[in-house]
Amino acid sequence: MKFLSKLHIYGGLISSLFFLVVGLSALNFQHQFLPEKDTKTATYTKMISFDASLQADSLSKFIRSELGISGHLPKWEFRQNKSGMFRFLILRPGRTFEVKLNRNDDQVEVTEIFHSTGKVLRAMHFGSSRNKLGYTLLDIWSFYGQLATIVGFLTLISSIFFWMNRSVKNKKQWGAILVIGIFSVSLILYIWLIG
């Protein structure tokens, strides 16, 4: 009981910041009360020599490296045409870099877009499960997110145990819990398996 009590108290404290951020960002998905509009943009050009025959994936990685920008390259954002124009994005939690170039020219145009609080929180919401940027702080956030999820789950189990131990006193209450539990699990399985 002492262990469960400490797990309940300290587990809740450990995971509270993570669940506050995730909860706030989840509410913002539905109600959009945080600013979503980008705060500012900056555009600049750079001369980069590259092999024009490179495939889109390889070319974007090469240009990203030459620009000295780390970030995720979403393939679904690649845009190119027969005249040699190529456009791609480099994504980071606080900024997006839109890169445009012509395969027949060495000039690369970069538009740096600075994100608002709402977009940064959105990135943190999903950043707990994946981090492809290699930043130490994002690695820490990702690890903290996984830890908070596990500890939060254990805290939830201990909460249910304490509630049942102190509140459920007779067979009618046990029966009600059993019916609600079976209904909840059945509904989840129905949605998961049948849709």
Contacts in CASP RR format, 6 or more apart in sequence:
PFRMAT RR
TARGET T0000
AUTHOR 0000-0000-0000
METHOD contacts of the structure
MODEL  1
MKFLSKLHIYGGLISSLFFLVVGLSALNFQHQFLPEKDTKTATYTKMISF
DASLQADSLSKFIRSELGISGHLPKWEFRQNKSGMFRFLILRPGRTFEVK
LNRNDDQVEVTEIFHSTGKVLRAMHFGSSRNKLGYTLLDIWSFYGQLATI
VGFLTLISSIFFWMNRSVKNKKQWGAILVIGIFSVSLILYIWLIG
4 158 0 8 1.000
4 161 0 8 1.000
4 162 0 8 1.000
5 158 0 8 1.000
5 162 0 8 1.000
7 154 0 8 1.000
7 155 0 8 1.000
7 158 0 8 1.000
8 155 0 8 1.000
8 158 0 8 1.000
8 159 0 8 1.000
8 162 0 8 1.000
11 151 0 8 1.000
11 152 0 8 1.000
11 154 0 8 1.000
11 155 0 8 1.000
12 151 0 8 1.000
12 152 0 8 1.000
12 155 0 8 1.000
14 147 0 8 1.000
14 148 0 8 1.000
14 151 0 8 1.000
15 147 0 8 1.000
15 148 0 8 1.000
15 149 0 8 1.000
15 151 0 8 1.000
15 152 0 8 1.000
15 155 0 8 1.000
17 148 0 8 1.000
18 128 0 8 1.000
18 144 0 8 1.000
18 145 0 8 1.000
18 148 0 8 1.000
18 149 0 8 1.000
19 148 0 8 1.000
19 152 0 8 1.000
21 121 0 8 1.000
21 124 0 8 1.000
21 125 0 8 1.000
22 125 0 8 1.000
22 128 0 8 1.000
24 34 0 8 1.000
24 121 0 8 1.000
25 118 0 8 1.000
25 121 0 8 1.000
25 122 0 8 1.000
25 124 0 8 1.000
25 125 0 8 1.000
26 125 0 8 1.000
27 33 0 8 1.000
28 34 0 8 1.000
28 118 0 8 1.000
28 121 0 8 1.000
28 122 0 8 1.000
29 122 0 8 1.000
34 116 0 8 1.000
34 117 0 8 1.000
34 118 0 8 1.000
34 121 0 8 1.000
35 116 0 8 1.000
35 117 0 8 1.000
35 118 0 8 1.000
36 116 0 8 1.000
36 118 0 8 1.000
36 119 0 8 1.000
37 116 0 8 1.000
38 113 0 8 1.000
38 114 0 8 1.000
38 115 0 8 1.000
38 116 0 8 1.000
38 119 0 8 1.000
39 114 0 8 1.000
39 115 0 8 1.000
39 116 0 8 1.000
40 114 0 8 1.000
41 111 0 8 1.000
41 112 0 8 1.000
41 113 0 8 1.000
41 114 0 8 1.000
42 111 0 8 1.000
42 112 0 8 1.000
42 114 0 8 1.000
43 109 0 8 1.000
43 110 0 8 1.000
43 111 0 8 1.000
43 112 0 8 1.000
44 109 0 8 1.000
44 110 0 8 1.000
44 112 0 8 1.000
45 107 0 8 1.000
45 108 0 8 1.000
45 109 0 8 1.000
45 110 0 8 1.000
46 66 0 8 1.000
46 67 0 8 1.000
46 107 0 8 1.000
46 108 0 8 1.000
46 110 0 8 1.000
47 106 0 8 1.000
47 107 0 8 1.000
47 108 0 8 1.000
48 63 0 8 1.000
48 66 0 8 1.000
48 67 0 8 1.000
48 101 0 8 1.000
48 106 0 8 1.000
48 108 0 8 1.000
49 106 0 8 1.000
50 59 0 8 1.000
50 62 0 8 1.000
50 63 0 8 1.000
50 66 0 8 1.000
50 106 0 8 1.000
51 59 0 8 1.000
51 62 0 8 1.000
52 103 0 8 1.000
52 104 0 8 1.000
54 62 0 8 1.000
56 75 0 8 1.000
56 78 0 8 1.000
56 80 0 8 1.000
56 86 0 8 1.000
56 88 0 8 1.000
57 73 0 8 1.000
57 75 0 8 1.000
57 78 0 8 1.000
59 86 0 8 1.000
60 73 0 8 1.000
60 78 0 8 1.000
60 88 0 8 1.000
60 99 0 8 1.000
61 73 0 8 1.000
63 88 0 8 1.000
63 99 0 8 1.000
63 101 0 8 1.000
63 108 0 8 1.000
64 70 0 8 1.000
64 71 0 8 1.000
64 73 0 8 1.000
64 90 0 8 1.000
64 99 0 8 1.000
67 90 0 8 1.000
67 97 0 8 1.000
67 99 0 8 1.000
67 108 0 8 1.000
67 110 0 8 1.000
69 90 0 8 1.000
69 97 0 8 1.000
70 92 0 8 1.000
70 133 0 8 1.000
70 134 0 8 1.000
70 135 0 8 1.000
71 90 0 8 1.000
71 91 0 8 1.000
71 92 0 8 1.000
71 132 0 8 1.000
71 133 0 8 1.000
72 90 0 8 1.000
72 91 0 8 1.000
72 92 0 8 1.000
72 132 0 8 1.000
72 133 0 8 1.000
73 88 0 8 1.000
73 89 0 8 1.000
73 90 0 8 1.000
73 91 0 8 1.000
74 89 0 8 1.000
74 91 0 8 1.000
77 88 0 8 1.000
77 89 0 8 1.000
78 86 0 8 1.000
78 87 0 8 1.000
78 88 0 8 1.000
79 85 0 8 1.000
79 86 0 8 1.000
79 87 0 8 1.000
79 88 0 8 1.000
80 86 0 8 1.000
80 87 0 8 1.000
83 102 0 8 1.000
84 102 0 8 1.000
84 103 0 8 1.000
84 104 0 8 1.000
85 100 0 8 1.000
85 101 0 8 1.000
85 102 0 8 1.000
85 103 0 8 1.000
86 100 0 8 1.000
86 101 0 8 1.000
86 102 0 8 1.000
86 103 0 8 1.000
87 98 0 8 1.000
87 99 0 8 1.000
87 100 0 8 1.000
87 101 0 8 1.000
88 99 0 8 1.000
89 96 0 8 1.000
89 97 0 8 1.000
89 98 0 8 1.000
89 99 0 8 1.000
90 96 0 8 1.000
90 97 0 8 1.000
90 99 0 8 1.000
92 123 0 8 1.000
92 133 0 8 1.000
93 115 0 8 1.000
93 120 0 8 1.000
93 123 0 8 1.000
93 124 0 8 1.000
93 127 0 8 1.000
93 138 0 8 1.000
94 114 0 8 1.000
94 115 0 8 1.000
94 119 0 8 1.000
94 120 0 8 1.000
94 123 0 8 1.000
95 112 0 8 1.000
95 113 0 8 1.000
95 114 0 8 1.000
95 115 0 8 1.000
96 112 0 8 1.000
96 113 0 8 1.000
96 115 0 8 1.000
97 110 0 8 1.000
97 111 0 8 1.000
97 112 0 8 1.000
97 113 0 8 1.000
98 110 0 8 1.000
98 111 0 8 1.000
98 113 0 8 1.000
99 108 0 8 1.000
99 109 0 8 1.000
99 110 0 8 1.000
99 111 0 8 1.000
100 108 0 8 1.000
100 109 0 8 1.000
100 110 0 8 1.000
100 111 0 8 1.000
101 107 0 8 1.000
101 108 0 8 1.000
101 109 0 8 1.000
115 123 0 8 1.000
124 141 0 8 1.000
127 138 0 8 1.000
127 141 0 8 1.000
127 142 0 8 1.000
128 141 0 8 1.000
128 142 0 8 1.000
128 144 0 8 1.000
128 145 0 8 1.000
128 146 0 8 1.000
128 148 0 8 1.000
128 149 0 8 1.000
129 142 0 8 1.000
129 146 0 8 1.000
130 142 0 8 1.000
131 138 0 8 1.000
131 139 0 8 1.000
131 141 0 8 1.000
131 142 0 8 1.000
164 177 0 8 1.000
167 173 0 8 1.000
168 174 0 8 1.000
168 177 0 8 1.000
END
